[in-house]
């Protein structure tokens, strides 16, 4: 069987290999010289030249095994999922006019039907563009314009903003409603026979994932059919190590690649089951874990910390794997969770540009306070601004390469992310002599005050060691005398007194004096995106608005409900 060359990137200059009739995605890949070096030195990621990842994910598993559960309703089996995916694919190609390579927008809460639509789009050879149900009309319009989306499958409950966007030429088909043209009614009349998966190339674009960036024009990250399997055959297989009887659950939506991998790709690749929750905050996760005997959990550090206060009221004994990503995992949160549950959180760093997690560690390899080691099949190093590796123990930019790489959709920022064949993630890291990588800060989160380099996350971890602090974020504010000063935003547990002087006294016992915040701002909640990521830019804007009015003293305090 022919395989993709394990040394050279797949050659995108040979369109005959592509099954796409609509060649927009392939035509707008970055030129090969702007790609990172792709590595296929792990045998498990050497895939056939012809590959349809949806067909692979749906293959072989016993049709009677459960695949998707919901809080209400009967579980879906693998056999039912295959039949429903095939019927949707028949409707896509037979009634809706979708041809291989068309971009199909997917929008709705996290449900089995959304997952089935995603699989059907890929099986039909089209390109899935899954977006968040919370995104509004102007955001949808921008993404559809960038990706030249032609069709949309949308949960009826999420269609209003899509209609309001008035996207030219977009054909919208809803599901879950009572209209005569509803997708779920259409599929009842679709052919019963299996749908023959389109014979896509391994390097045909399968999906476009838009970055959940908080500022600027969104970037469309194009990923191939082989990339979808590669994240399962690296992180999931070698670090997570799922079992057939596992039940996956988590908070990230399917429009977030952390959720797509953790709730769809990984369980399907392992023949396991996934509990799909439309509402998946900390208050919903704990009872769901108990009721459905969830064994593998994907969520963010903030959720783990929030759940600690409610653990005594819920049975979490079914859990055996807890994965954290999306933001830095504070050591205090890791230790508290381990102390209360006996479970060692699998920390990880991933990126939309690289689809999922590429540095992590599990079980006995975990070192609290570090992110971990490069996932098998991935390579990482720490470099300076010119791309030269820095000595162990010195901070620098994290550079990564592996079987998946950044390929922006027609975006000049490709040159910023890929340098010298490496993906430069925008994170500041330190590598220790044993090869473990430790997070320092986002590269733009380093605060330089009076000549001192201060990592915001280090100050945040110190604040979180105070028993009254629930959440915190630290940013720099421009200051004429020092260049920048440290500003801390803190959310306290209910009933706690907002005493900045007490917090500062605590921090002086935890940090060098120059690292202590010059200002502490109390908030009711930190600003976050729909996927739960902290919006530091809003805090910087808030801090910047006061830059011309420095505090009267180093203990000055502002209080409020959040950035406006």
Phi, psi and omega per residue, in radians:
X1 nan 2.278 3.127
X2 -1.196 2.478 3.112
X3 -2.209 2.787 3.055
X4 -1.096 2.389 3.128
X5 -0.955 2.182 -3.082
X6 -1.337 -0.079 -3.117
X7 -1.898 -0.919 -3.086
X8 -1.574 2.555 3.032
X9 -1.057 2.695 3.085
X10 -1.007 2.464 -3.071
X11 -1.450 1.871 -3.131
X12 -1.451 0.059 -3.112
X13 -1.545 0.082 -3.110
X14 -2.013 1.414 -3.045
X15 -1.085 -0.327 3.141
X16 -1.079 -0.420 3.132
X17 -1.272 -0.368 -3.047
X18 -1.399 2.510 3.027
X19 -1.580 -0.048 -3.056
X20 -1.295 2.242 2.994
X21 -1.443 -0.773 3.013
X22 -1.517 1.889 -2.987
X23 -1.674 0.278 -3.076
X24 -0.936 -0.846 -3.060
X25 -1.097 -0.852 3.139
X26 -1.122 -0.658 -3.132
X27 -1.140 -0.404 -3.071
X28 -1.927 0.300 2.930
X29 -1.148 2.656 3.034
X30 -1.073 2.699 3.057
X31 -1.058 2.543 -3.061
X32 -0.899 -0.561 -3.109
X33 -1.220 -0.227 3.091
X34 -1.719 0.035 3.098
X35 -1.351 2.676 2.915
X36 -1.259 2.808 3.019
X37 -1.227 2.182 3.131
X38 -1.622 2.424 -3.096
X39 -2.028 2.189 3.104
X40 -2.127 0.670 -3.049
X41 -1.463 -0.068 2.990
X42 -1.584 2.121 -3.065
X43 -0.929 -0.568 -3.079
X44 -1.196 -0.169 -3.131
X45 -1.954 0.337 3.041
X46 -1.664 1.724 -2.993
X47 -1.758 2.763 3.059
X48 -1.053 2.708 3.122
X49 -1.085 -0.635 3.095
X50 -1.758 2.151 -3.036
X51 -2.737 2.257 2.974
X52 -2.043 1.930 -2.981
X53 -1.149 -0.542 3.118
X54 -1.153 -0.728 3.098
X55 -1.098 -0.671 3.120
X56 -1.154 -0.733 -3.112
X57 -1.176 -0.466 -3.099
X58 -1.677 -0.024 -3.044
X59 -1.425 2.597 2.836
X60 1.325 -0.593 -3.044
X61 -1.080 2.466 3.111
X62 -0.867 2.146 -3.072
X63 -1.099 -0.319 -3.132
X64 -1.525 -0.138 -3.113
X65 -1.307 2.530 3.094
X66 -1.250 2.489 3.135
X67 -2.084 -0.741 3.137
X68 -2.270 2.372 2.993
X69 -2.087 2.764 2.999
X70 -2.364 2.873 3.120
X71 -1.048 -0.432 3.094
X72 -2.369 2.667 3.141
X73 1.646 2.835 -3.114
X74 -1.305 2.573 3.063
X75 -1.111 2.630 2.974
X76 -1.532 2.456 3.010
X77 -1.680 2.913 3.089
X78 -1.073 -0.650 3.112
X79 -1.117 -0.740 3.095
X80 -1.148 -0.705 3.123
X81 -1.073 -0.800 3.137
X82 -1.035 -0.791 -3.108
X83 -1.106 -0.730 -3.117
X84 -1.240 -0.672 3.062
X85 -1.068 -0.775 -3.124
X86 -1.121 -0.701 3.122
X87 -1.137 -0.730 3.096
X88 -1.087 -0.738 3.129
X89 -1.090 -0.680 3.081
X90 -1.071 -0.748 3.136
X91 -1.163 -0.755 3.127
X92 -0.963 -0.846 -3.025
X93 -1.509 -0.561 -3.056
X94 -1.559 -0.650 -3.066
X95 -1.876 -0.610 -3.027
X96 -1.670 -0.137 3.038
X97 1.361 0.347 3.119
X98 -1.282 2.287 3.089
X99 -2.044 2.747 -3.127
X100 -0.945 2.258 -3.137
X101 1.783 -0.359 3.043
X102 -1.022 2.534 3.047
X103 -1.611 2.242 -3.093
X104 -2.077 2.060 3.100
X105 -1.342 2.396 3.089
X106 -2.132 2.247 -3.063
X107 -2.568 2.296 3.072
X108 2.813 2.985 3.046
X109 -1.089 2.898 -3.126
X110 -1.286 1.803 -3.127
X111 -2.409 2.858 3.044
X112 -1.028 -0.571 -3.135
X113 -1.191 -0.633 3.071
X114 -1.115 -0.751 3.115
X115 -1.111 -0.711 3.138
X116 -1.132 -0.685 3.095
X117 -1.100 -0.725 3.120
X118 -1.037 -0.805 -3.141
X119 -1.142 -0.678 -3.126
X120 -1.156 -0.714 3.116
X121 -1.041 -0.789 -3.137
X122 -1.202 -0.678 -3.140
X123 -1.139 -0.539 3.112
X124 -1.407 0.022 3.092
X125 1.437 0.107 3.105
X126 -1.515 -3.139 -3.076
X127 -1.967 2.090 -3.104
X128 -1.425 2.295 3.057
X129 -2.151 1.550 -3.075
X130 -1.551 2.193 -3.110
X131 -2.080 2.973 -3.097
X132 -1.440 2.500 3.099
X133 -1.126 -0.395 -3.092
X134 -1.467 -0.216 -3.080
X135 -1.253 2.524 -3.000
X136 -1.715 3.073 -2.946
X137 -1.015 -0.729 -3.104
X138 -1.205 -0.582 3.089
X139 -1.200 -0.748 3.126
X140 -1.101 -0.719 3.137
X141 -1.082 -0.739 -3.138
X142 -1.104 -0.825 -3.106
X143 -1.154 -0.701 3.123
X144 -1.145 -0.595 3.107
X145 -1.192 -0.779 -3.124
X146 -1.093 -0.766 -3.048
X147 -1.602 -0.012 -3.104
X148 0.875 0.934 -3.106
X149 -1.200 2.381 -3.102
X150 -1.889 -0.515 -3.081
X151 -2.346 2.776 3.076
X152 -2.499 2.404 2.959
X153 -1.968 2.079 -2.954
X154 -2.369 2.299 2.991
X155 -0.985 2.343 -3.075
X156 -0.994 -0.481 -3.127
X157 -1.317 -0.202 -3.081
X158 -2.056 0.259 -2.978
X159 -1.504 -0.373 -2.993
X160 -1.010 -0.834 -3.116
X161 -1.192 -0.529 3.111
X162 -1.189 -0.733 3.084
X163 -1.151 -0.732 -3.139
X164 -1.070 -0.516 -3.120
X165 -1.140 -0.393 3.103
X166 0.877 0.975 -3.101
X167 -1.379 2.086 -3.067
X168 -1.030 2.284 3.036
X169 1.324 0.011 -3.100
X170 -1.367 2.216 3.088
X171 -1.718 1.963 -3.063
X172 -1.777 2.218 3.038
X173 -2.089 2.170 -3.110
X174 -1.665 2.804 3.021
X175 -2.383 2.628 3.129
X176 1.605 0.102 3.130
X177 -1.863 -2.917 -3.119
X178 -2.034 0.242 3.121
X179 -1.260 2.715 -3.086
X180 -1.177 -0.389 -3.134
X181 -1.811 0.276 3.113
X182 -1.052 2.467 -3.089
X183 -0.996 -0.703 -3.083
X184 -1.226 -0.433 3.005
X185 -1.376 -0.693 3.127
X186 -1.018 -0.702 -3.031
X187 -1.251 -0.295 3.082
X188 -1.173 -0.414 3.100
X189 -1.753 0.087 -3.140
X190 -1.310 2.761 3.121
X191 -0.986 2.545 3.126
X192 -1.352 -0.425 -3.031
X193 -1.243 2.667 3.118
X194 -1.004 2.611 3.071
X195 -1.573 2.192 3.110
X196 -1.322 2.009 -3.111
X197 -0.994 2.412 3.081
X198 -1.054 2.386 -3.059
X199 -1.388 1.200 -3.113
X200 -1.255 2.728 3.001
X201 -1.378 2.665 3.092
X202 -1.005 -0.506 -3.126
X203 -1.837 0.400 2.900
X204 -1.335 2.491 3.112
X205 -1.175 2.227 3.136
X206 -1.769 -0.618 -3.085
X207 -2.618 2.687 2.987
X208 -2.085 2.022 3.138
X209 -1.878 2.135 3.134
X210 -1.504 2.369 3.105
X211 -1.064 2.539 3.110
X212 -1.572 0.684 -3.121
X213 -1.047 2.608 -3.075
X214 -1.690 -0.183 3.099
X215 -2.444 2.730 3.026
X216 1.373 3.081 -3.130
X217 -1.224 2.295 -3.127
X218 -1.097 2.626 -3.136
X219 -1.894 2.225 3.097
X220 -1.530 2.102 -3.132
X221 -1.742 2.048 -3.086
X222 -1.626 2.254 -3.126
X223 -2.221 2.507 -3.055
X224 -1.534 2.951 3.057
X225 -1.034 -0.679 -3.134
X226 -1.215 -0.487 3.141
X227 -1.116 -0.675 -3.114
X228 -1.065 -0.721 3.112
X229 -1.318 -0.553 -3.076
X230 -1.105 -0.645 3.137
X231 -1.187 -0.535 3.077
X232 -1.304 -0.613 -3.050
X233 -1.549 0.036 3.008
X234 -1.992 -1.435 -3.075
X235 -1.048 -0.880 -3.046
X236 -1.138 -0.853 -3.070
X237 -1.199 -0.707 -2.969
X238 -1.716 -0.374 3.138
X239 -1.941 -0.959 -3.123
X240 -1.208 -0.754 3.128
X241 0.904 1.146 -3.140
X242 -1.253 2.833 3.118
X243 -2.131 2.769 -3.085
X244 -1.041 -0.564 -3.082
X245 -1.580 0.165 3.096
X246 -1.230 2.604 2.968
X247 -2.077 2.018 -3.137
X248 -1.545 2.606 2.989
X249 -2.756 2.901 3.123
X250 3.041 3.068 -3.074
X251 -1.648 -0.490 -3.036
X252 -1.220 2.385 3.097
X253 -1.273 2.919 -3.087
X254 -1.285 -0.256 3.031
X255 -1.360 -0.063 3.108
X256 -1.919 2.171 -2.997
X257 -1.098 -0.410 3.009
X258 -1.038 -0.732 3.121
X259 -1.332 -0.676 3.135
X260 -1.025 -0.787 3.113
X261 -1.195 -0.879 -3.006
X262 -1.249 -0.457 -3.051
X263 -1.916 -0.245 3.139
X264 -2.199 -1.065 -2.992
X265 -1.122 -0.862 -3.059
X266 -1.159 -0.847 3.124
X267 -1.107 -0.685 3.131
X268 -1.147 -0.690 -3.133
X269 -1.119 -0.500 -3.114
X270 -1.663 -0.064 -3.079
X271 1.267 0.426 -3.073
X272 -1.716 -2.935 -3.059
X273 -2.124 2.644 3.134
X274 -2.271 2.314 3.015
X275 -1.583 2.043 -3.086
X276 -1.795 2.078 -3.049
X277 -1.960 2.231 3.072
X278 -1.253 -0.634 3.041
X279 -1.989 2.089 -2.992
X280 -2.397 0.718 3.010
X281 -1.372 3.051 -3.131
X282 -0.937 -0.638 -3.120
X283 -1.229 -0.443 3.092
X284 -1.558 -0.544 -3.060
X285 -1.144 -0.802 -3.046
X286 -1.071 -0.868 3.087
X287 -1.132 -0.555 3.116
X288 -1.168 -0.691 3.096
X289 -1.030 -0.779 -3.109
X290 -1.182 -0.803 -3.052
X291 -1.215 -0.691 -3.023
X292 -1.821 0.112 3.095
X293 0.952 0.900 3.125
X294 -1.140 2.378 -3.127
X295 -1.991 -0.376 -3.131
X296 -2.229 2.123 -3.047
X297 -2.088 2.299 3.063
X298 -2.049 2.070 3.040
X299 -2.812 -3.108 -3.047
X300 -1.676 2.800 3.133
X301 -0.937 -0.665 -3.138
X302 -1.032 -0.686 -3.131
X303 -1.206 -0.721 3.098
X304 -1.036 -0.753 -3.130
X305 -1.139 -0.726 -3.139
X306 -1.142 -0.627 -3.104
X307 -1.255 -0.376 -3.124
X308 -0.989 -0.642 -3.093
X309 -1.223 -0.328 -3.069
X310 -1.931 0.049 -3.010
X311 -1.025 -0.674 -3.063
X312 -1.104 -0.358 -3.090
X313 -1.613 0.006 -3.052
X314 -2.424 2.604 3.113
X315 -1.548 1.978 3.105
X316 -1.948 0.322 -3.063
X317 -1.135 -0.297 3.136
X318 -1.359 -0.329 -3.076
X319 -1.183 2.396 3.010
X320 -2.269 -0.305 -3.140
X321 -2.375 2.233 3.073
X322 -2.223 2.123 -3.085
X323 -1.970 2.369 3.122
X324 -2.176 2.336 3.042
X325 -2.817 3.129 3.133
X326 1.763 -0.519 3.062
X327 -2.816 2.986 -3.088
X328 -1.118 2.370 3.096
X329 -1.586 1.918 3.129
X330 -1.108 2.493 3.130
X331 -1.013 -0.671 -3.127
X332 -1.087 -0.681 3.118
X333 -1.152 -0.754 3.119
X334 -1.029 -0.841 -3.080
X335 -1.176 -0.697 3.129
X336 -1.117 -0.756 3.137
X337 -1.126 -0.761 3.130
X338 -1.120 -0.722 -3.129
X339 -1.133 -0.590 -3.090
X340 -1.509 -0.560 -3.025
X341 -2.006 -0.314 -3.021
X342 1.372 0.035 -3.101
X343 -1.694 2.398 -3.133
X344 -1.697 1.895 -3.120
X345 -1.077 2.299 3.056
X346 -1.474 1.779 3.117
X347 -1.373 2.670 3.116
X348 -2.820 2.728 2.982
X349 -2.096 2.320 3.063
X350 -2.376 -3.073 3.123
X351 -2.743 2.554 3.061
X352 -0.996 -0.641 -3.132
X353 -1.107 -0.463 -3.118
X354 -1.984 0.120 2.980
X355 1.401 -0.753 3.140
X356 -2.741 -2.734 -2.967
X357 -1.338 2.380 -3.127
X358 -2.215 -0.222 2.982
X359 -2.266 2.261 -3.088
X360 -2.982 3.129 3.043
X361 -2.837 2.636 -3.137
X362 -2.321 2.792 3.009
X363 0.964 -2.277 -3.059
X364 -1.196 -0.229 3.114
X365 -1.451 -0.165 -3.112
X366 -1.217 2.330 2.976
X367 -2.128 1.864 -3.120
X368 -0.924 2.401 -3.119
X369 1.656 -0.190 3.055
X370 -1.989 2.796 3.029
X371 -1.381 -0.646 3.089
X372 2.304 -2.556 -3.067
X373 -2.015 2.764 3.035
X374 -0.986 2.313 3.089
X375 -1.082 2.457 3.087
X376 -0.854 2.293 -3.060
X377 1.697 -0.181 -3.137
X378 -2.037 2.708 3.106
X379 -2.257 2.508 -3.133
X380 -2.505 2.649 3.021
X381 -2.691 2.944 3.130
X382 -1.971 2.237 -3.007
X383 -2.266 2.865 3.042
X384 -1.548 -3.049 -3.067
X385 -1.089 -0.389 3.124
X386 -1.616 -0.008 3.136
X387 1.569 0.125 3.132
X388 -1.497 2.286 3.139
X389 -1.033 2.424 3.103
X390 -1.717 2.753 -3.141
X391 -1.103 2.664 3.048
X392 -0.956 2.451 3.130
X393 1.617 -0.212 3.121
X394 -1.801 2.415 3.136
X395 -1.265 2.618 3.091
X396 -2.937 -2.976 -3.115
X397 -1.477 2.396 3.105
X398 -1.347 2.216 3.093
X399 -2.091 2.345 -3.011
X400 -2.380 2.575 2.927
X401 -2.640 2.706 -3.101
X402 -3.067 -2.653 -3.092
X403 -1.340 -0.201 3.107
X404 -2.135 2.479 3.139
X405 -2.493 2.886 -3.124
X406 -1.244 2.247 3.033
X407 -2.464 1.613 3.139
X408 -1.277 2.613 3.096
X409 -1.404 1.811 3.043
X410 0.783 1.013 -3.053
X411 -2.359 2.157 -3.118
X412 -1.117 -0.262 3.115
X413 -1.237 -0.075 3.016
X414 -0.967 -0.688 -3.109
X415 -1.181 -0.434 3.100
X416 -1.369 -0.665 -3.059
X417 -1.407 -0.615 -3.119
X418 -1.915 2.076 -3.139
X419 -2.401 2.214 3.104
X420 1.055 0.518 3.117
X421 1.499 -0.001 -3.118
X422 -1.986 2.608 2.982
X423 -1.473 2.111 3.130
X424 -1.755 1.869 -2.909
X425 -1.341 -0.271 -3.084
X426 1.559 0.199 3.112
X427 -1.880 2.467 3.009
X428 -1.597 2.217 -3.083
X429 -2.332 2.852 2.974
X430 -2.204 2.376 3.044
X431 -1.861 2.315 3.114
X432 -1.630 2.939 -3.067
X433 -1.052 -0.373 3.102
X434 -1.478 -0.003 3.101
X435 1.618 0.040 3.106
X436 -1.403 2.469 -3.130
X437 -1.862 2.296 -3.131
X438 -2.099 2.314 3.141
X439 -1.261 2.377 3.044
X440 -1.885 -0.957 -3.131
X441 -3.057 2.868 2.835
X442 -1.093 2.546 -3.071
X443 -0.969 -0.560 3.141
X444 -1.591 0.135 3.095
X445 -1.775 0.010 3.072
X446 -1.290 2.269 -3.126
X447 -1.859 2.211 3.123
X448 -1.922 1.939 -3.054
X449 -2.195 2.060 3.132
X450 0.904 0.654 3.108
X451 1.538 -0.130 3.125
X452 -1.634 2.400 3.006
X453 -1.563 2.134 -3.093
X454 -2.149 2.138 3.107
X455 -1.513 2.048 -3.141
X456 -0.906 -0.788 -3.130
X457 -1.056 -0.522 3.100
X458 -1.129 -0.728 3.110
X459 -1.171 -0.678 3.110
X460 -1.062 -0.768 3.137
X461 -1.078 -0.671 3.120
X462 -1.135 -0.748 3.115
X463 -1.093 -0.682 -3.117
X464 -1.194 -0.259 3.067
X465 -1.339 -0.201 3.069
X466 -1.363 2.310 -3.024
X467 -1.108 -0.347 -3.114
X468 -1.581 -0.191 -3.046
X469 -1.578 2.143 3.134
X470 -1.648 -0.800 3.126
X471 -2.451 2.702 3.093
X472 -2.740 2.730 3.042
X473 -2.576 2.482 -3.078
X474 -2.183 2.304 3.119
X475 -2.354 2.958 3.068
X476 -1.742 2.526 3.062
X477 -2.110 2.385 3.138
X478 -1.009 2.425 -3.132
X479 -2.539 2.233 -3.050
X480 -1.081 -0.649 -3.070
X481 -1.415 -0.682 -3.013
X482 -1.884 -0.093 -3.027
X483 1.542 -1.048 3.024
X484 -2.512 2.715 2.956
X485 -2.206 2.746 -3.105
X486 -1.487 2.242 3.061
X487 -2.098 2.211 -3.139
X488 -1.914 2.348 3.015
X489 -1.892 2.309 -3.044
X490 -2.331 2.427 2.997
X491 -1.935 2.185 -3.091
X492 -1.761 2.758 3.079
X493 -1.165 2.741 -3.063
X494 -1.006 2.295 3.092
X495 1.567 -0.180 -3.120
X496 -1.287 2.569 -3.125
X497 -1.413 2.363 -3.141
X498 -1.446 1.475 -3.053
X499 -2.029 1.699 -3.081
X500 -1.165 -0.658 -3.114
X501 -1.111 -0.672 3.105
X502 -1.142 -0.701 3.112
X503 -1.146 -0.719 3.137
X504 -1.139 -0.685 3.101
X505 -1.099 -0.697 3.094
X506 -1.094 -0.797 -3.096
X507 -1.127 -0.590 3.129
X508 -1.135 -0.352 3.054
X509 -1.532 -0.157 -3.075
X510 -1.919 -0.449 -2.989
X511 -2.326 2.775 2.968
X512 -1.092 2.547 -3.052
X513 -0.948 -0.636 -3.080
X514 -1.204 -0.297 3.131
X515 -1.537 -0.227 -3.075
X516 -1.231 2.405 -3.122
X517 -1.033 2.407 3.050
X518 -1.368 -0.425 -3.133
X519 -2.443 2.437 3.051
X520 -2.092 2.198 -3.128
X521 -1.987 2.168 3.117
X522 -1.607 2.293 3.123
X523 -2.186 2.756 3.014
X524 -1.352 -0.507 3.127
X525 -2.801 2.633 3.055
X526 -1.461 2.554 3.102
X527 -1.264 2.313 -3.115
X528 -2.394 2.760 3.035
X529 -1.354 3.055 3.109
X530 -1.092 -0.395 3.123
X531 -1.620 0.078 3.069
X532 1.599 0.037 -3.136
X533 -1.370 2.426 -3.129
X534 -1.155 2.303 3.118
X535 -1.645 1.393 -3.108
X536 -1.101 -0.509 -3.099
X537 -1.082 -0.565 3.117
X538 -1.196 -0.651 3.101
X539 -1.207 -0.655 3.093
X540 -1.114 -0.699 3.110
X541 -1.111 -0.731 3.120
X542 -1.081 -0.787 3.135
X543 -1.159 -0.684 -3.118
X544 -1.153 -0.515 -3.140
X545 -1.126 -0.415 -3.130
X546 -1.792 0.159 -3.001
X547 -1.089 -0.505 -3.130
X548 -1.505 -0.040 3.137
X549 -2.197 1.301 -3.092
X550 -1.094 2.682 -3.111
X551 -1.076 2.644 -3.113
X552 -1.158 -0.515 3.108
X553 -2.600 2.957 -3.106
X554 -1.193 -0.163 3.124
X555 -1.821 0.196 -3.095
X556 -1.078 2.519 -3.053
X557 -2.281 2.423 2.941
X558 -1.980 2.561 3.100
X559 -2.287 2.506 3.123
X560 -3.075 3.105 -3.088
X561 -1.584 -0.103 3.123
X562 2.467 2.864 3.133
X563 -1.068 2.500 3.134
X564 -1.600 nan nan
